[in-house]
Amino acid sequence: MNMSKNKWSHLNDFRPDESGRYKYEGEFLHYTGDRVRTLLLLWIPSVLSFLLLFGAGFFPRTFIGSHIAAIVGYIAGVILSVVALCKLYSLTSRGEDVPAYVYEKTLKRLPGIYMTSAFMMITSVIASVVLLIMDASTISLINETATIVLRTIAAVLFMFLFFKSRSIELS
């Protein structure tokens, strides 16, 4: 199912049943491997990376935390992490049989979301490290190092999720 022509074309696959409720009669895809293991390998790092980023926001910030390059990457990473969790929920809630339009809107888009999140975290970490080197005297070294480490771990998790989400196959 190619939704690039018309993003609403999947609505043509819904038909009313006897009770008047609409039921999807289009193409269904199935996991080729172990569904539970596959979803756990996506859910656990996704939730962990969100919690790491969320936790990094609770450290008291100094000059570095208010710099635009560091904060934009961090905020974008948190937002993209929430978007990825919403897409994972949408994918998981469908059960064993995944409608083709859900696959197009979730699993095919997850690698891009994870790669963008990793890029944003790396940008944020580099900006923080550069600012830390330039002006270490006015910065709380422990707080800044902790947030850099948390964001770096989140970036590594996003890279893992990028490769893992690309390897999932449905047929």
Secondary structure by P-SEA (a helix, b strand, c coil): ccccccccccccccccccccbbbbccbbbbbcccaaaaaaaaaaaaaaaaaaaaaaaacccccccccaaaaaaaaaaaaaaaaaaaaaaaaaaccccccaaaaaacccaaaaaaaaaaaaaaaaaaaaaaaaaacccccaaaaaaaaaaaaaaaaaaaaaaaaaaaacccc
